[in-house]
């Protein structure tokens, strides 16, 4: 499995659009770390201006199928068509290693993280998305801090059947860390 993330826009655009939503003139200053963290936590709409290309290669076809279900994640998945690959259709299966890339904004990165870091997600998808989150730490560390399972963000498990992580000491530590003032 190979993960590569490329940042294609930056915080200056997020800040400019945030000012626009408040009918304020653009300022020459760059947004502060505190402002960025507050914007991420609140998930204000200008956060969608922070965009990335995430390349995920050599993962099972079904993991890409889990990811393409996120409607604001724009997928570019390698074709497994017989006329393109030369591999007969009946030999292509769920486990076939497949390459893909996604155009994603910061808000959708968090939305995917809430669901794909959850213990109820398939193990393979969780592993792949954890690798994406780890790589994002190198590219945009502030986003990394907020990429948590849904239960950590919400304070409860929204799943039909809980994995019971919310009853663990580890959950309490993660939830406390998520809510801590050092994020703001």
QUIFEN-V844086 format. One record per run of one state. SS is the DSSP state (H for helix, E for strand, C for the rest). FROM is the first residue (numbers start at 1). TO is the last residue. If there is no record, write none. Layout:
{{SS:FROM:TO} {SS:FROM:TO}}
//
This chain:
{{C:1:1} {E:2:7} {C:8:10} {H:11:21} {C:22:32} {H:33:42} {C:43:44} {H:45:49} {C:50:50} {E:51:60} {H:61:67} {C:68:73} {E:74:77} {C:78:81} {H:82:85} {C:86:88} {H:89:91} {C:92:96} {E:97:105} {H:106:116} {C:117:122} {H:123:139} {C:140:140} {H:141:146} {C:147:149} {H:150:154} {C:155:164} {H:165:167} {C:168:168} {H:169:179} {C:180:180} {H:181:183} {C:184:184}}
//
